[in-house]
Amino acid sequence: MRELEQKLTTTGVLTIIRRDAATGKILDIWKKKNVITFSATEGLVKLMAPNIVFGATVQEETQMKSMRFGTSSATPQRTDLDLAAEAVVGSPVREEFLDANRIVGAAGTVEFTATLGSGDGNGVTYREAGLFTRGTADDPQVTTGESMFSRQVFPDQPKSAAVVLDFRWRITFTV
């Protein structure tokens, strides 16, 4: 397994599209490569390994499940295990990935999308986002055994009902 971990190259790019909620007009686009955490490589290896090695449900538990949003601009590190300051608007601001949100592209590429619509997460200035695995609970609001795959900080994104934020996170890996 160590040999595979050493040969696995993973890259990610986060794109944020800021739109006017009333017209849909694009106000701004921001794009940057992101930090892939050490736990991401381990998770990919577990997805590819036979279940007997890591347990009967490991492949389910390591599937990408949600994108979570925060307010910190602390520099991402490969050792990060969570967002630096998760945003809470009533409950944590998290978007669950459904089948329609996963776009399989070229060999080894997957794009995850999440949208904070006009009624979602208002009154917060977002500065960070992270991709998280499912863990042992099939509910992104429950944090049991999940791990953060990647994290990125970005310029201030003040959120109000007048703005929609589209997040597109493309992950590519090769062996």
C-alpha positions as CSV (number, residue, x, y, z in Angstrom):
1,M,0.0,0.0,0.0
2,R,2.8,2.5,0.8
3,E,4.2,2.1,-2.7
4,L,0.8,3.0,-4.2
5,E,0.5,6.0,-1.9
6,Q,3.9,7.2,-3.0
7,K,3.0,7.0,-6.7
8,L,-0.5,8.4,-6.4
9,T,-0.6,12.1,-7.7
10,T,-3.7,14.0,-6.7
11,T,-4.5,17.6,-7.8
12,G,-7.5,19.7,-7.2
13,V,-8.9,23.0,-8.5
14,L,-11.6,25.0,-6.9
15,T,-13.7,27.4,-9.0
16,I,-16.2,29.8,-7.4
17,I,-18.7,31.5,-9.6
18,R,-20.5,34.5,-7.9
19,R,-23.9,35.3,-9.6
20,D,-26.6,37.8,-9.1
21,A,-29.6,35.9,-7.6
22,A,-32.2,37.8,-9.6
23,T,-30.7,37.7,-13.0
24,G,-28.2,34.8,-12.9
25,K,-25.6,37.2,-14.3
26,I,-22.0,36.2,-13.4
27,L,-20.5,38.8,-11.2
28,D,-17.1,37.2,-10.6
29,I,-15.1,34.0,-11.1
30,W,-12.3,32.9,-8.9
31,K,-10.1,29.8,-9.6
32,K,-7.1,28.2,-7.9
33,K,-5.4,24.9,-7.2
34,N,-6.2,23.6,-3.7
35,V,-4.4,21.6,-1.0
36,I,-5.0,17.9,-0.9
37,T,-4.7,16.5,2.6
38,F,-2.7,13.5,3.7
39,S,-5.9,11.7,4.6
40,A,-7.1,12.1,0.9
41,T,-4.4,9.7,-0.3
42,E,-5.2,7.2,2.4
43,G,-8.9,7.5,1.5
44,L,-8.2,6.8,-2.2
45,V,-6.1,3.8,-1.4
46,K,-8.9,2.5,0.8
47,L,-11.4,3.0,-2.0
48,M,-9.2,0.9,-4.3
49,A,-8.2,-1.8,-1.8
50,P,-10.2,-5.0,-1.1
51,N,-12.7,-4.5,1.8
52,I,-11.1,-7.3,3.8
53,V,-8.0,-5.1,4.4
54,F,-9.8,-2.1,6.0
55,G,-13.2,-3.5,7.0
56,A,-16.5,-4.3,5.3
57,T,-17.8,-0.7,5.0
58,V,-14.6,1.2,4.3
59,Q,-15.5,1.9,0.6
60,E,-18.8,3.4,1.6
61,E,-17.3,5.5,4.4
62,T,-14.6,7.0,2.2
63,Q,-16.9,8.2,-0.6
64,M,-17.0,12.0,-1.0
65,K,-20.2,13.1,0.7
66,S,-20.2,16.9,1.2
67,M,-18.7,20.3,0.8
68,R,-18.4,22.4,3.9
69,F,-17.9,26.1,4.2
70,G,-16.1,28.3,6.7
71,T,-14.9,31.8,7.6
72,S,-11.2,31.4,8.3
73,S,-8.4,32.5,5.9
74,A,-5.8,30.4,7.7
75,T,-3.4,28.9,5.1
76,P,-4.4,25.3,4.2
77,Q,-1.9,22.6,5.1
78,R,-1.7,18.9,4.0
79,T,-2.1,18.0,7.7
80,D,-5.5,19.7,8.0
81,L,-8.2,17.5,9.4
82,D,-11.1,20.0,9.4
83,L,-12.0,23.6,8.4
84,A,-10.3,26.2,10.5
85,A,-13.7,27.9,11.4
86,E,-16.8,26.2,10.1
87,A,-19.7,28.6,9.3
88,V,-22.9,28.1,11.2
89,V,-26.2,29.7,10.1
90,G,-28.7,27.9,12.3
91,S,-26.7,24.7,11.6
92,P,-23.3,24.1,9.9
93,V,-23.3,25.3,6.3
94,R,-22.8,22.0,4.4
95,E,-24.0,20.8,1.0
96,E,-24.5,17.1,0.4
97,F,-23.4,15.6,-2.9
98,L,-26.2,13.7,-4.7
99,D,-25.6,11.6,-7.8
100,A,-26.4,14.6,-10.0
101,N,-23.6,16.6,-8.4
102,R,-20.8,14.2,-9.4
103,I,-19.5,14.6,-12.9
104,V,-17.0,12.0,-14.0
105,G,-14.7,13.6,-16.6
106,A,-11.6,12.5,-18.3
107,A,-9.8,9.4,-16.8
108,G,-9.1,10.1,-13.2
109,T,-11.1,13.3,-12.9
110,V,-14.3,14.0,-10.9
111,E,-16.0,17.3,-10.4
112,F,-18.1,18.0,-7.3
113,T,-20.5,20.9,-7.4
114,A,-22.3,22.7,-4.6
115,T,-24.5,25.8,-4.7
116,L,-25.4,28.2,-2.0
117,G,-28.6,29.6,-3.4
118,S,-30.3,32.9,-2.5
119,G,-31.8,31.4,0.7
120,D,-28.7,29.5,1.8
121,G,-26.1,30.5,4.4
122,N,-26.8,34.3,4.3
123,G,-25.1,36.8,6.6
124,V,-21.7,35.2,6.5
125,T,-18.5,36.1,4.6
126,Y,-17.1,32.8,3.4
127,R,-13.3,32.3,3.1
128,E,-12.7,28.6,3.1
129,A,-14.2,25.3,1.9
130,G,-13.4,21.6,2.2
131,L,-14.4,18.3,0.7
132,F,-15.4,15.6,3.2
133,T,-16.0,11.9,3.0
134,R,-19.1,10.2,4.2
135,G,-17.8,8.6,7.4
136,T,-19.9,6.1,9.3
137,A,-23.1,8.3,9.2
138,D,-24.9,8.9,5.9
139,D,-25.7,12.4,6.9
140,P,-23.4,15.4,6.3
141,Q,-24.7,17.2,9.4
142,V,-23.4,14.3,11.5
143,T,-19.6,14.1,12.0
144,T,-18.8,10.5,12.7
145,G,-15.6,9.0,11.1
146,E,-15.5,11.4,8.1
147,S,-12.2,12.9,6.9
148,M,-11.4,16.0,5.0
149,F,-10.1,15.3,1.5
150,S,-9.1,18.8,0.5
151,R,-9.3,22.4,1.7
152,Q,-8.9,25.8,0.1
153,V,-9.2,29.4,1.2
154,F,-10.3,32.1,-1.1
155,P,-11.0,35.9,-1.2
156,D,-14.0,37.1,0.9
157,Q,-17.3,35.9,-0.5
158,P,-20.0,37.9,1.4
159,K,-23.3,36.0,1.2
160,S,-26.7,37.5,1.0
161,A,-30.1,36.7,-0.6
162,A,-28.9,38.8,-3.6
163,V,-26.0,36.5,-4.4
164,V,-25.7,32.8,-5.4
165,L,-22.3,31.1,-5.0
166,D,-21.5,28.1,-7.2
167,F,-18.5,26.0,-6.1
168,R,-17.0,23.6,-8.6
169,W,-14.2,21.4,-7.3
170,R,-12.3,19.3,-9.8
171,I,-10.1,16.5,-8.4
172,T,-7.7,14.6,-10.7
173,F,-5.5,11.7,-9.8
174,T,-3.0,9.5,-11.6
175,V,-0.9,6.5,-10.6
